């Protein structure tokens, strides 16, 4: 028999006590626990992005874009690459490339700068 999940409203989620041990997010009415990565991952996260499982990341990218986001960046410290998702398109940027986001006209930065120090 399958598991039943009770969906939580935003108000209910915000009323929950904060936890020092775990980070939580509300995605589609479900409370999702966000894990802490290793040292290099945490360093990159402090500069730019959080860690997610692949399925959570995919779901969040879709949610952000369908709710008005112009682009979503997914940063992968182990591979030292960045994916930028826009409506109907995804583009990979390697460490040796210049990062350009079509939703930020004129923005250019070396991908390697994101991973500096790890």
matplotlib code that plots the C-alpha trace (Angstrom):
import matplotlib.pyplot as plt

x = [0.0, 1.3, 2.1, -0.3, 1.2, -0.8, -0.2, 0.7, -0.3, 2.1, 0.6, 1.0, 4.6, 5.5, 3.9, 6.3, 9.1, 12.5, 15.0, 18.7, 19.4, 17.7, 16.7, 13.2, 11.4, 7.8, 7.4, 4.0, 2.5, 5.1, 7.8, 11.2, 14.3, 17.4, 20.6, 24.0, 26.8, 30.5, 33.0, 33.5, 29.8, 29.1, 31.7, 30.1, 26.7, 27.8, 28.8, 25.7, 23.3, 21.8, 22.1, 19.2, 18.6, 18.1, 14.4, 14.0, 16.1, 14.1, 10.8, 12.0, 13.4, 9.9, 8.2, 10.4, 10.0, 6.3, 5.8, 7.6, 11.3, 13.3, 16.2, 17.4, 21.0, 22.1, 25.7, 27.5, 30.8, 32.0, 32.0, 32.7, 29.9, 26.7, 23.5, 21.2, 17.5, 15.2, 11.7, 12.1, 15.9, 18.9, 22.5, 25.6, 28.7, 32.0, 34.7, 36.7, 33.8, 32.2, 28.9, 26.2, 22.5, 20.1, 17.8, 20.6, 21.6, 25.3, 26.2, 29.4, 31.6, 34.1, 32.5, 35.8, 35.2, 32.2, 34.5, 37.5, 38.8, 37.7]
y = [0.0, 3.5, 6.4, 9.3, 12.8, 15.5, 18.8, 21.8, 25.4, 28.3, 29.6, 26.3, 25.9, 29.4, 28.7, 25.7, 26.2, 26.7, 23.9, 24.3, 20.8, 20.9, 23.3, 22.8, 24.2, 24.0, 22.7, 22.1, 21.7, 19.1, 19.9, 19.0, 18.6, 20.1, 18.3, 19.9, 19.0, 18.5, 21.3, 22.3, 22.2, 24.4, 26.9, 27.3, 27.4, 30.3, 32.1, 31.4, 28.3, 25.5, 21.8, 19.6, 16.1, 15.9, 15.4, 18.3, 20.5, 19.6, 20.3, 23.6, 24.8, 24.1, 25.9, 29.0, 29.3, 28.6, 31.3, 34.1, 33.4, 34.4, 32.0, 29.5, 28.6, 25.2, 25.1, 21.8, 22.1, 18.6, 19.0, 22.8, 23.6, 25.7, 25.0, 28.0, 27.1, 29.5, 28.9, 25.9, 25.9, 24.7, 25.6, 24.1, 26.2, 24.5, 26.0, 27.2, 29.2, 32.6, 32.5, 34.5, 34.6, 35.7, 37.2, 39.5, 41.5, 42.4, 40.0, 38.0, 36.3, 33.4, 30.2, 29.5, 32.6, 30.8, 27.9, 30.1, 28.9, 25.2]
z = [0.0, -0.8, 1.5, 1.9, 2.2, 3.8, 1.9, 4.0, 3.2, 3.2, 6.4, 8.2, 7.0, 8.2, 11.6, 12.1, 14.6, 12.9, 13.2, 13.8, 12.6, 9.2, 6.5, 5.1, 2.1, 1.0, -2.6, -4.0, -0.5, 0.6, 3.2, 1.8, 4.0, 2.4, 3.2, 3.8, 1.3, 1.8, 2.4, -1.3, -1.9, 1.1, 0.0, -3.4, -1.8, 0.4, -2.9, -5.0, -4.7, -2.6, -3.0, -4.2, -5.3, -9.1, -8.8, -6.4, -8.6, -11.7, -9.9, -8.5, -11.9, -13.3, -10.5, -10.7, -14.4, -14.4, -11.8, -13.5, -13.1, -16.2, -15.5, -13.0, -12.3, -11.2, -10.0, -9.7, -7.7, -8.3, -12.1, -11.9, -14.3, -14.3, -16.1, -16.9, -17.5, -19.3, -20.7, -23.0, -23.0, -20.9, -21.5, -19.9, -19.1, -18.3, -16.0, -18.9, -20.4, -19.9, -18.2, -20.0, -18.9, -21.6, -19.0, -17.8, -20.8, -20.8, -17.9, -18.5, -15.9, -16.0, -14.7, -12.9, -10.7, -9.1, -8.0, -6.9, -3.6, -3.8]

ax = plt.figure().add_subplot(projection="3d")
ax.plot(x, y, z, "-o")
ax.set_aspect("equal")
plt.show()
